[in-house]
Each structure stands twice: as C-alpha cells, then as structure tokens.
Amino acid sequence: MADSPGDQRPDLTPALEALLETIVVSSPALAGIKSSRIVVVALGAHGPAVASVRPLGPFARSVRIGGRRRSIELGLRPDFFLAGDGPQRLATLCHELLHLDPGNDGVLLDSNRHDARSQKSLDKQARQLAEDLIAAAPPTLALCLAHHGEVRLRAWRRRPCDTTPRSTFTDDDVFSAIVAMHTASDRRGGWW
C-alpha cells in the first residue's frame, strides 16, 4: 500500500489492526478469532450501516495484503468516522467481531447473524465487551478511535466481489485513502 511521500496524516490502518488483536486476545467471547486474517478497509455508505464484516472466500481465490493472508473484510463506513467517539467506535468493532466464527477462520457465526439475533442484542453484548476492555486495558487502548481530523486508512482499488472468485488480491489492489474523523471536542483523544 503505497503512501504519498511526506504525507504527515496519521495512518489508522496499523493502529486498528493492533487494536483488533488486543480486543480478540482480551475477550473470551472472541477467543479463537484470527485477527491477523482481517483486512480493515474504508468503505462507502450502505444504508444505515456504520461497519460491516464479510468473508472473502466466496469473492477471491486468495487475498494477501500487507504480507498476510486475509480471509475477512471489516469495512468501516462513513458514520463510523463522522458520528461517534472512542467508546462507541470500540463497541462497533466488537459488534463486527461478534459476527465471526471463532472456530472457523473466514466464516460468519450463524447464531450471530442479524437474521438469527437482533441488532439490539448484539449491540448490548458489544457495548459490554467494549466497557470491559476500557476498564481493564491501559487508558491508551482506544485513543486512535477518539481522533479528530484526517487520517489515512486502507481502501480497495479493486474490491473482491461476485465476479472475482478466481482472482487473487494483493497490495496492488489497495491504497491509502484519506478519511476525515469527526469527534466532539470533549471526547477527543491525543493519539497522534
């Protein structure tokens, strides 16, 4: 993922990948999820969704980004960046991780799909996970989620989709996009 030389905006991608690892390691409900297999990307709006998660297996023969094999896409949509604060964004990440099957890499957990479990119920569990993490982790855990201003975040140049099941995806298929994060002045963190 090539960056513009001299771009001083903070890179949110590695911060989010490290945060996902911390969430998974710290949460018994998520034990077994291989966070290194998740590719975090900025995505466009899709109805009221703040974020989404999907397996990549049906859409690509292989996905290898940042030197790692990836089996799950975690997409962050505009309202993740434009509405919220650190704890809310952390709960959103927990919510998306709850959709994954800890015992089967690259698979969604049937019992946590929205057609099997209500959004409200999953949100409640995700908020509790986020609260537990904030209580137990160092205060710096979610600072990157309380940022205000422009950040760089990985995005697809060519996204795996229904017409690409035999394609391979690499670093050539992603780029560093610029995303504006808006966080209320009394909820901002000093991450960067």
MDAnalysis code that builds the backbone (N, CA, C; Angstrom):
import MDAnalysis as mda
import numpy as np

u = mda.Universe.empty(576, n_residues=192, atom_resindex=np.repeat(np.arange(192), 3), trajectory=True)
u.add_TopologyAttr("name", ["N", "CA", "C"] * 192)
u.add_TopologyAttr("resid", np.arange(1, 193))
u.add_TopologyAttr("resname", ["MET", "ALA", "ASP", "SER", "PRO", "GLY", "ASP", "GLN", "ARG", "PRO", "ASP", "LEU", "THR", "PRO", "ALA", "LEU", "GLU", "ALA", "LEU", "LEU", "GLU", "THR", "ILE", "VAL", "VAL", "SER", "SER", "PRO", "ALA", "LEU", "ALA", "GLY", "ILE", "LYS", "SER", "SER", "ARG", "ILE", "VAL", "VAL", "VAL", "ALA", "LEU", "GLY", "ALA", "HIS", "GLY", "PRO", "ALA", "VAL", "ALA", "SER", "VAL", "ARG", "PRO", "LEU", "GLY", "PRO", "PHE", "ALA", "ARG", "SER", "VAL", "ARG", "ILE", "GLY", "GLY", "ARG", "ARG", "ARG", "SER", "ILE", "GLU", "LEU", "GLY", "LEU", "ARG", "PRO", "ASP", "PHE", "PHE", "LEU", "ALA", "GLY", "ASP", "GLY", "PRO", "GLN", "ARG", "LEU", "ALA", "THR", "LEU", "CYS", "HIS", "GLU", "LEU", "LEU", "HIS", "LEU", "ASP", "PRO", "GLY", "ASN", "ASP", "GLY", "VAL", "LEU", "LEU", "ASP", "SER", "ASN", "ARG", "HIS", "ASP", "ALA", "ARG", "SER", "GLN", "LYS", "SER", "LEU", "ASP", "LYS", "GLN", "ALA", "ARG", "GLN", "LEU", "ALA", "GLU", "ASP", "LEU", "ILE", "ALA", "ALA", "ALA", "PRO", "PRO", "THR", "LEU", "ALA", "LEU", "CYS", "LEU", "ALA", "HIS", "HIS", "GLY", "GLU", "VAL", "ARG", "LEU", "ARG", "ALA", "TRP", "ARG", "ARG", "ARG", "PRO", "CYS", "ASP", "THR", "THR", "PRO", "ARG", "SER", "THR", "PHE", "THR", "ASP", "ASP", "ASP", "VAL", "PHE", "SER", "ALA", "ILE", "VAL", "ALA", "MET", "HIS", "THR", "ALA", "SER", "ASP", "ARG", "ARG", "GLY", "GLY", "TRP", "TRP"])
u.atoms.positions = np.array([
    [0.852, -1.161, 0.000],
    [0.000, 0.000, 0.000],
    [0.895, 1.220, 0.000],
    [1.032, 1.825, -1.132],
    [1.916, 2.968, -1.283],
    [1.278, 4.230, -0.710],
    [2.061, 4.998, 0.012],
    [1.608, 6.269, 0.558],
    [2.249, 7.395, -0.226],
    [1.635, 8.563, -0.123],
    [2.236, 9.737, -0.731],
    [3.459, 10.111, 0.086],
    [4.587, 10.330, -0.574],
    [5.796, 10.709, 0.169],
    [5.556, 11.980, 0.981],
    [5.956, 11.936, 2.235],
    [5.851, 13.107, 3.086],
    [4.472, 13.360, 3.658],
    [3.510, 12.487, 3.443],
    [2.163, 12.678, 3.990],
    [2.232, 12.528, 5.504],
    [1.930, 13.578, 6.215],
    [2.063, 13.602, 7.672],
    [0.794, 13.177, 8.414],
    [-0.275, 12.894, 7.673],
    [-1.503, 12.470, 8.353],
    [-1.286, 11.097, 8.981],
    [-1.853, 10.871, 10.172],
    [-1.640, 9.580, 10.843],
    [-2.253, 8.427, 10.054],
    [-1.584, 7.278, 10.123],
    [-2.057, 6.073, 9.444],
    [-2.858, 5.246, 10.439],
    [-4.162, 5.198, 10.251],
    [-5.054, 4.494, 11.156],
    [-5.013, 2.977, 10.958],
    [-4.584, 2.528, 9.783],
    [-4.614, 1.097, 9.473],
    [-3.836, 0.254, 10.486],
    [-2.552, 0.505, 10.736],
    [-1.839, -0.345, 11.710],
    [-2.381, -0.194, 13.129],
    [-2.870, 0.986, 13.473],
    [-3.441, 1.182, 14.808],
    [-4.690, 0.318, 14.976],
    [-5.539, 0.269, 13.958],
    [-6.747, -0.553, 14.043],
    [-6.415, -2.044, 14.062],
    [-5.431, -2.455, 13.269],
    [-5.055, -3.873, 13.273],
    [-4.515, -4.292, 14.635],
    [-3.721, -3.445, 15.258],
    [-3.210, -3.744, 16.605],
    [-4.351, -3.757, 17.622],
    [-5.289, -2.843, 17.479],
    [-6.434, -2.785, 18.382],
    [-7.301, -4.035, 18.246],
    [-7.530, -4.505, 17.022],
    [-8.307, -5.734, 16.831],
    [-7.654, -6.914, 17.537],
    [-6.331, -7.002, 17.448],
    [-5.609, -8.079, 18.129],
    [-5.817, -7.991, 19.639],
    [-5.735, -6.784, 20.186],
    [-5.945, -6.594, 21.622],
    [-7.364, -6.981, 22.026],
    [-8.344, -6.596, 21.231],
    [-9.742, -6.923, 21.531],
    [-9.926, -8.437, 21.580],
    [-9.416, -9.126, 20.574],
    [-9.587, -10.582, 20.476],
    [-8.884, -11.293, 21.630],
    [-7.664, -10.898, 21.925],
    [-6.893, -11.531, 22.990],
    [-7.532, -11.277, 24.365],
    [-8.165, -10.135, 24.533],
    [-8.723, -9.744, 25.829],
    [-10.148, -10.213, 26.076],
    [-10.815, -10.724, 25.071],
    [-12.243, -11.045, 25.194],
    [-12.490, -12.539, 25.013],
    [-12.852, -13.251, 26.090],
    [-13.122, -14.690, 25.966],
    [-14.174, -15.015, 24.904],
    [-15.153, -14.143, 24.716],
    [-16.202, -14.394, 23.716],
    [-15.646, -14.405, 22.287],
    [-14.452, -13.818, 22.109],
    [-13.852, -13.723, 20.770],
    [-12.632, -14.628, 20.612],
    [-12.300, -15.381, 21.655],
    [-11.121, -16.250, 21.618],
    [-11.195, -17.192, 20.420],
    [-10.121, -17.280, 19.707],
    [-10.060, -18.146, 18.535],
    [-10.116, -17.388, 17.226],
    [-10.603, -16.156, 17.251],
    [-10.633, -15.354, 16.022],
    [-9.200, -14.979, 15.661],
    [-8.859, -15.134, 14.415],
    [-7.517, -14.798, 13.929],
    [-7.552, -13.370, 13.386],
    [-7.258, -12.415, 14.260],
    [-7.349, -11.017, 13.858],
    [-6.386, -10.675, 12.723],
    [-5.292, -11.418, 12.614],
    [-4.333, -11.139, 11.535],
    [-4.917, -11.465, 10.161],
    [-6.009, -12.183, 10.118],
    [-6.659, -12.530, 8.853],
    [-7.703, -11.501, 8.432],
    [-7.896, -10.469, 9.249],
    [-8.894, -9.438, 8.957],
    [-8.225, -8.279, 8.224],
    [-8.774, -7.897, 7.100],
    [-8.309, -6.709, 6.389],
    [-9.314, -5.594, 6.680],
    [-8.812, -4.519, 7.286],
    [-9.649, -3.373, 7.624],
    [-9.575, -2.382, 6.473],
    [-10.750, -1.964, 6.001],
    [-10.803, -1.028, 4.870],
    [-11.887, 0.022, 5.092],
    [-11.691, 1.167, 4.486],
    [-12.733, 2.191, 4.434],
    [-13.662, 1.820, 3.286],
    [-14.960, 1.873, 3.550],
    [-15.963, 1.588, 2.522],
    [-16.948, 2.736, 2.438],
    [-17.719, 2.773, 1.365],
    [-18.755, 3.778, 1.188],
    [-19.995, 3.452, 1.999],
    [-20.945, 4.365, 1.942],
    [-22.194, 4.209, 2.677],
    [-22.988, 3.018, 2.152],
    [-23.704, 2.372, 3.057],
    [-24.603, 1.269, 2.712],
    [-25.760, 1.317, 3.701],
    [-26.813, 2.036, 3.322],
    [-27.935, 2.210, 4.222],
    [-27.469, 2.819, 5.532],
    [-28.014, 2.367, 6.658],
    [-27.626, 2.934, 7.949],
    [-26.388, 2.271, 8.568],
    [-25.747, 1.354, 7.855],
    [-24.622, 0.605, 8.430],
    [-23.446, 1.520, 8.772],
    [-22.881, 1.298, 9.952],
    [-21.695, 2.013, 10.400],
    [-20.450, 1.212, 10.016],
    [-20.593, -0.109, 9.982],
    [-19.495, -1.006, 9.632],
    [-20.108, -2.297, 9.112],
    [-19.262, -3.125, 8.518],
    [-19.732, -4.424, 8.035],
    [-18.567, -5.397, 8.050],
    [-18.918, -6.667, 8.069],
    [-17.904, -7.706, 8.031],
    [-18.396, -8.782, 7.075],
    [-17.469, -9.326, 6.289],
    [-17.856, -10.388, 5.358],
    [-16.657, -11.279, 5.069],
    [-16.936, -12.559, 4.799],
    [-15.852, -13.462, 4.399],
    [-15.410, -13.124, 2.987],
    [-14.129, -13.296, 2.710],
    [-13.604, -13.011, 1.376],
    [-13.541, -14.248, 0.490],
    [-13.640, -15.450, 1.095],
    [-13.529, -16.697, 0.350],
    [-14.422, -16.805, -0.872],
    [-15.691, -16.425, -0.792],
    [-16.556, -16.543, -1.972],
    [-16.203, -15.570, -3.100],
    [-15.376, -14.563, -2.801],
    [-15.128, -13.499, -3.774],
    [-13.709, -13.470, -4.335],
    [-12.836, -14.342, -3.840],
    [-11.442, -14.309, -4.290],
    [-10.787, -15.671, -4.084],
    [-9.888, -16.015, -4.986],
    [-9.099, -17.243, -4.800],
    [-8.155, -17.052, -3.627],
    [-7.560, -15.855, -3.537],
    [-6.723, -15.536, -2.379],
    [-6.621, -14.023, -2.231],
    [-6.442, -13.614, -0.966],
    [-6.228, -12.205, -0.639],
    [-5.011, -12.151, 0.266],
    [-3.980, -11.471, -0.183],
    [-2.745, -11.333, 0.602],
    [-2.378, -9.847, 0.617],
    [-2.642, -9.232, 1.758],
    [-2.438, -7.791, 1.922],
    [-1.484, -7.572, 3.090],
    [-0.513, -6.703, 2.897],
    [0.426, -6.406, 3.981],
    [1.231, -7.615, 4.410],
    [1.496, -8.513, 3.463],
    [2.288, -9.698, 3.762],
    [1.536, -10.798, 4.484],
    [0.214, -10.644, 4.644],
    [-0.576, -11.651, 5.361],
    [-1.764, -12.125, 4.526],
    [-2.066, -13.402, 4.696],
    [-3.275, -13.953, 4.074],
    [-4.479, -13.391, 4.814],
    [-5.477, -12.926, 4.084],
    [-6.670, -12.329, 4.686],
    [-7.899, -13.132, 4.267],
    [-8.785, -13.370, 5.214],
    [-9.989, -14.146, 4.928],
    [-11.275, -13.395, 5.268],
    [-11.147, -12.246, 5.944],
    [-12.303, -11.455, 6.368],
    [-12.056, -9.990, 6.028],
    [-13.097, -9.333, 5.538],
    [-13.060, -7.883, 5.322],
    [-13.885, -7.220, 6.418],
    [-13.278, -6.287, 7.134],
    [-14.007, -5.456, 8.084],
    [-14.033, -4.062, 7.480],
    [-15.206, -3.663, 7.011],
    [-15.350, -2.382, 6.340],
    [-15.921, -1.331, 7.264],
    [-15.263, -0.185, 7.312],
    [-15.732, 0.935, 8.122],
    [-16.377, 1.948, 7.186],
    [-17.614, 2.292, 7.489],
    [-18.417, 3.138, 6.617],
    [-18.455, 4.576, 7.157],
    [-18.949, 5.537, 6.369],
    [-18.823, 6.947, 6.756],
    [-19.245, 7.293, 8.180],
    [-20.362, 6.761, 8.663],
    [-20.796, 7.144, 10.012],
    [-19.878, 6.623, 11.112],
    [-19.031, 5.642, 10.829],
    [-18.028, 5.231, 11.814],
    [-17.114, 6.425, 12.111],
    [-16.794, 7.183, 11.081],
    [-15.864, 8.305, 11.196],
    [-16.548, 9.625, 11.530],
    [-17.782, 9.796, 11.068],
    [-18.454, 11.091, 11.181],
    [-19.332, 11.223, 12.416],
    [-19.697, 10.117, 13.036],
    [-20.570, 10.163, 14.207],
    [-20.045, 9.179, 15.236],
    [-19.658, 9.675, 16.379],
    [-19.199, 8.750, 17.406],
    [-17.982, 9.262, 18.143],
    [-17.534, 8.423, 19.063],
    [-16.350, 8.715, 19.855],
    [-15.616, 7.402, 20.094],
    [-14.560, 7.427, 20.869],
    [-13.754, 6.238, 21.101],
    [-14.543, 5.038, 21.599],
    [-15.294, 5.163, 22.705],
    [-16.048, 4.008, 23.194],
    [-17.094, 3.498, 22.201],
    [-17.777, 4.400, 21.517],
    [-18.773, 3.967, 20.526],
    [-18.110, 3.223, 19.375],
    [-16.993, 3.741, 18.908],
    [-16.292, 3.090, 17.795],
    [-15.717, 1.744, 18.239],
    [-15.253, 1.666, 19.493],
    [-14.765, 0.391, 20.018],
    [-15.899, -0.628, 20.067],
    [-17.078, -0.196, 20.512],
    [-18.238, -1.097, 20.547],
    [-18.614, -1.552, 19.140],
    [-18.470, -0.684, 18.144],
    [-18.749, -1.067, 16.757],
    [-17.787, -2.160, 16.307],
    [-16.500, -2.011, 16.619],
    [-15.528, -3.047, 16.253],
    [-15.869, -4.364, 16.954],
    [-16.221, -4.298, 18.230],
    [-16.609, -5.510, 18.961],
    [-17.837, -6.151, 18.317],
    [-18.798, -5.348, 17.929],
    [-20.007, -5.855, 17.274],
    [-19.643, -6.643, 16.019],
    [-18.781, -6.070, 15.199],
    [-18.402, -6.751, 13.952],
    [-17.636, -8.043, 14.247],
    [-16.772, -8.021, 15.251],
    [-16.029, -9.229, 15.611],
    [-16.957, -10.327, 16.128],
    [-18.041, -9.948, 16.789],
    [-19.002, -10.941, 17.274],
    [-19.682, -11.697, 16.135],
    [-19.667, -11.143, 14.948],
    [-20.242, -11.833, 13.786],
    [-19.360, -12.992, 13.298],
    [-18.094, -13.021, 13.710],
    [-17.150, -14.027, 13.207],
    [-17.217, -15.308, 14.021],
    [-16.992, -16.422, 13.346],
    [-16.969, -17.734, 13.995],
    [-15.558, -17.986, 14.511],
    [-15.363, -17.985, 15.839],
    [-14.018, -18.182, 16.385],
    [-13.398, -19.526, 16.027],
    [-14.218, -20.512, 15.727],
    [-13.698, -21.838, 15.419],
    [-13.458, -22.094, 13.948],
    [-13.874, -21.200, 13.090],
    [-13.742, -21.387, 11.636],
    [-13.289, -20.094, 10.979],
    [-12.021, -20.031, 10.632],
    [-11.452, -18.850, 10.000],
    [-12.195, -18.523, 8.702],
    [-12.560, -17.273, 8.557],
    [-13.195, -16.825, 7.324],
    [-14.671, -17.150, 7.225],
    [-15.306, -17.442, 8.362],
    [-16.717, -17.829, 8.369],
    [-17.463, -16.956, 9.374],
    [-18.700, -16.584, 9.022],
    [-19.550, -15.858, 9.956],
    [-20.240, -16.849, 10.879],
    [-20.485, -16.444, 12.101],
    [-21.142, -17.281, 13.098],
    [-22.648, -17.199, 12.873],
    [-23.249, -18.326, 12.500],
    [-24.681, -18.338, 12.168],
    [-25.548, -17.766, 13.282],
    [-25.227, -18.085, 14.522],
    [-26.067, -17.638, 15.645],
    [-25.973, -16.130, 15.893],
    [-24.977, -15.453, 15.321],
    [-24.842, -14.005, 15.490],
    [-25.136, -13.228, 14.212],
    [-25.727, -13.880, 13.225],
    [-26.169, -13.141, 12.042],
    [-27.416, -12.355, 12.419],
    [-27.652, -11.248, 11.751],
    [-28.791, -10.396, 12.108],
    [-30.138, -11.061, 11.861],
    [-30.184, -12.050, 11.003],
    [-31.461, -12.741, 10.817],
    [-31.717, -13.762, 11.936],
    [-30.707, -14.061, 12.754],
    [-30.863, -15.001, 13.872],
    [-30.854, -14.299, 15.235],
    [-30.254, -13.129, 15.290],
    [-30.121, -12.402, 16.562],
    [-30.324, -10.915, 16.294],
    [-31.056, -10.252, 17.150],
    [-31.389, -8.845, 16.905],
    [-30.165, -7.943, 16.989],
    [-30.237, -6.860, 16.261],
    [-29.203, -5.827, 16.310],
    [-29.048, -5.336, 17.758],
    [-30.161, -5.119, 18.427],
    [-30.156, -4.612, 19.798],
    [-29.405, -5.559, 20.735],
    [-29.649, -6.852, 20.605],
    [-28.994, -7.841, 21.460],
    [-27.486, -7.884, 21.203],
    [-27.106, -7.865, 19.937],
    [-25.684, -7.890, 19.584],
    [-24.995, -6.598, 20.025],
    [-25.680, -5.460, 19.841],
    [-25.124, -4.176, 20.287],
    [-24.898, -4.173, 21.794],
    [-25.830, -4.739, 22.548],
    [-25.695, -4.788, 24.006],
    [-24.456, -5.587, 24.409],
    [-24.266, -6.751, 23.779],
    [-23.086, -7.562, 24.080],
    [-21.808, -6.829, 23.665],
    [-21.834, -6.167, 22.518],
    [-20.658, -5.436, 22.038],
    [-20.311, -4.279, 22.974],
    [-21.323, -3.548, 23.429],
    [-21.068, -2.451, 24.376],
    [-20.457, -2.974, 25.670],
    [-20.940, -4.133, 26.138],
    [-20.383, -4.713, 27.363],
    [-18.925, -5.124, 27.154],
    [-18.629, -5.725, 26.005],
    [-17.232, -6.077, 25.698],
    [-16.362, -4.834, 25.687],
    [-16.850, -3.769, 25.059],
    [-16.084, -2.523, 24.984],
    [-15.869, -1.937, 26.375],
    [-16.910, -1.933, 27.193],
    [-16.776, -1.415, 28.564],
    [-15.776, -2.232, 29.364],
    [-15.819, -3.549, 29.230],
    [-14.871, -4.415, 29.934],
    [-13.437, -4.135, 29.481],
    [-13.255, -3.940, 28.185],
    [-11.919, -3.635, 27.666],
    [-11.406, -2.315, 28.200],
    [-12.256, -1.305, 28.189],
    [-11.851, 0.017, 28.668],
    [-11.502, -0.033, 30.146],
    [-12.249, -0.807, 30.929],
    [-11.992, -0.916, 32.361],
    [-10.689, -1.652, 32.664],
    [-10.343, -2.644, 31.846],
    [-9.188, -3.494, 32.131],
    [-7.909, -3.088, 31.402],
    [-8.041, -2.375, 30.309],
    [-6.881, -2.078, 29.460],
    [-6.258, -0.732, 29.837],
    [-5.066, -0.487, 29.323],
    [-4.452, 0.827, 29.555],
    [-5.339, 1.925, 28.963],
    [-5.281, 3.119, 29.531],
    [-6.133, 4.205, 29.047],
    [-5.878, 4.572, 27.587],
    [-4.754, 4.165, 27.058],
    [-4.418, 4.491, 25.668],
    [-5.042, 3.535, 24.654],
    [-5.739, 2.499, 25.118],
    [-6.266, 1.458, 24.238],
    [-6.989, 2.006, 23.019],
    [-7.953, 2.872, 23.237],
    [-8.815, 3.308, 22.132],
    [-8.559, 4.746, 21.700],
    [-7.393, 5.299, 22.023],
    [-7.126, 6.685, 21.652],
    [-7.240, 6.919, 20.144],
    [-6.807, 5.958, 19.348],
    [-6.896, 6.149, 17.894],
    [-8.347, 6.291, 17.449],
    [-9.288, 5.756, 18.223],
    [-10.706, 5.840, 17.878],
    [-11.324, 7.172, 18.290],
    [-10.600, 7.964, 19.077],
    [-11.087, 9.267, 19.519],
    [-10.390, 10.401, 18.765],
    [-9.734, 10.057, 17.686],
    [-9.022, 11.056, 16.879],
    [-10.014, 12.011, 16.227],
    [-9.553, 13.232, 15.978],
    [-10.339, 14.206, 15.223],
    [-9.424, 14.785, 14.151],
    [-9.846, 14.675, 12.920],
    [-9.042, 15.183, 11.808],
    [-8.869, 14.116, 10.745],
    [-8.064, 14.416, 9.755],
    [-7.846, 13.481, 8.658],
    [-6.865, 12.386, 9.052],
    [-7.167, 11.174, 8.586],
    [-6.288, 10.023, 8.780],
    [-6.165, 9.283, 7.446],
    [-5.150, 8.463, 7.372],
    [-5.019, 7.558, 6.229],
    [-5.577, 6.202, 6.654],
    [-6.287, 5.550, 5.755],
    [-6.828, 4.227, 6.017],
    [-6.888, 3.453, 4.715],
    [-6.555, 2.191, 4.792],
    [-6.569, 1.321, 3.612],
    [-7.966, 1.304, 2.981],
    [-7.988, 1.285, 1.662],
    [-9.242, 1.157, 0.909],
    [-8.950, 0.315, -0.330],
    [-9.989, -0.276, -0.885],
    [-9.820, -1.092, -2.099],
    [-9.697, -0.212, -3.337],
    [-8.778, -0.551, -4.209],
    [-8.774, -0.024, -5.580],
    [-9.681, -0.912, -6.416],
    [-9.597, -2.208, -6.132],
    [-10.415, -3.227, -6.794],
    [-10.869, -4.163, -5.685],
    [-12.172, -4.180, -5.421],
    [-12.719, -4.933, -4.292],
    [-13.173, -6.325, -4.741],
    [-12.852, -7.352, -3.959],
    [-13.376, -8.685, -4.262],
    [-14.908, -8.654, -4.290],
    [-15.482, -9.262, -5.333],
    [-16.941, -9.251, -5.481],
    [-17.391, -10.516, -6.225],
    [-18.664, -10.580, -6.538],
    [-19.243, -11.770, -7.179],
    [-18.538, -12.167, -8.469],
    [-17.959, -11.210, -9.173],
    [-17.339, -11.513, -10.468],
    [-15.847, -11.836, -10.365],
    [-15.304, -11.895, -9.134],
    [-13.856, -12.109, -8.976],
    [-13.474, -13.369, -8.205],
    [-14.290, -14.435, -8.191],
    [-13.965, -15.580, -7.323],
    [-12.673, -16.311, -7.693],
    [-12.177, -16.127, -8.900],
    [-10.927, -16.792, -9.302],
    [-9.725, -15.862, -9.273],
    [-9.938, -14.646, -8.809],
    [-8.871, -13.639, -8.791],
    [-8.078, -13.686, -7.495],
    [-6.847, -13.217, -7.597],
    [-6.020, -13.030, -6.412],
    [-5.920, -11.528, -6.156],
    [-5.867, -11.169, -4.882],
    [-5.784, -9.768, -4.495],
    [-4.538, -9.572, -3.645],
    [-3.825, -8.488, -3.933],
    [-2.564, -8.191, -3.254],
    [-2.539, -6.716, -2.870],
    [-1.382, -6.267, -2.420],
    [-1.205, -4.857, -2.071],
    [-1.465, -3.937, -3.261],
    [-1.360, -4.460, -4.472],
    [-1.657, -3.646, -5.655],
    [-3.140, -3.295, -5.747],
    [-3.978, -3.993, -5.007],
    [-5.425, -3.783, -5.074],
    [-5.964, -2.889, -3.958],
    [-5.066, -2.326, -3.143],
    [-5.466, -1.401, -2.088],
    [-4.635, -0.130, -2.190],
    [-5.115, 0.918, -1.544],
    [-4.364, 2.163, -1.479],
    [-4.665, 2.834, -0.149],
    [-3.931, 3.866, 0.154],
    [-4.111, 4.602, 1.395],
    [-5.039, 5.781, 1.115],
    [-6.295, 5.661, 1.561],
    [-7.292, 6.712, 1.353],
    [-7.217, 7.725, 2.501],
    [-7.722, 8.895, 2.240],
    [-7.802, 9.920, 3.280],
    [-9.251, 9.969, 3.771],
    [-9.406, 9.825, 5.079],
    [-10.726, 9.806, 5.707],
    [-10.738, 10.863, 6.805],
    [-11.821, 11.631, 6.879],
    [-11.971, 12.633, 7.940],
    [-12.724, 12.018, 9.113],
    [-12.123, 12.098, 10.294],
    [-12.783, 11.644, 11.515],
    [-13.295, 12.874, 12.263],
    [-14.547, 12.800, 12.698],
    [-15.148, 13.885, 13.460],
    [-15.495, 13.358, 14.848],
    [-14.889, 13.954, 15.850],
    [-15.140, 13.580, 17.236],
    [-15.388, 14.868, 18.011],
    [-16.439, 14.873, 18.825],
    [-16.767, 16.058, 19.620],
    [-15.550, 16.486, 20.438],
    [-15.407, 17.797, 20.612],
    [-14.204, 18.335, 21.264],
    [-13.988, 17.780, 22.669],
    [-15.054, 17.475, 23.397],
    [-14.887, 16.950, 24.751],
    [-14.684, 15.437, 24.783],
    [-14.643, 14.782, 23.613],
    [-14.478, 13.330, 23.536],
    [-13.218, 12.945, 22.764],
    [-12.388, 13.896, 22.400],
    [-11.199, 13.647, 21.583],
    [-10.071, 13.055, 22.398],
    [-9.234, 12.253, 21.690],
    [-8.063, 11.676, 22.317],
    [-6.803, 12.217, 21.677],
    [-5.714, 12.165, 22.407],
    [-4.423, 12.658, 21.909],
    [-3.585, 11.527, 21.339],
    [-4.118, 10.875, 20.326],
    [-3.451, 9.703, 19.752],
    [-2.223, 10.093, 18.939],
    [-2.312, 11.132, 18.181],
    [-1.245, 11.431, 17.225],
    [-0.543, 12.691, 17.563],
])
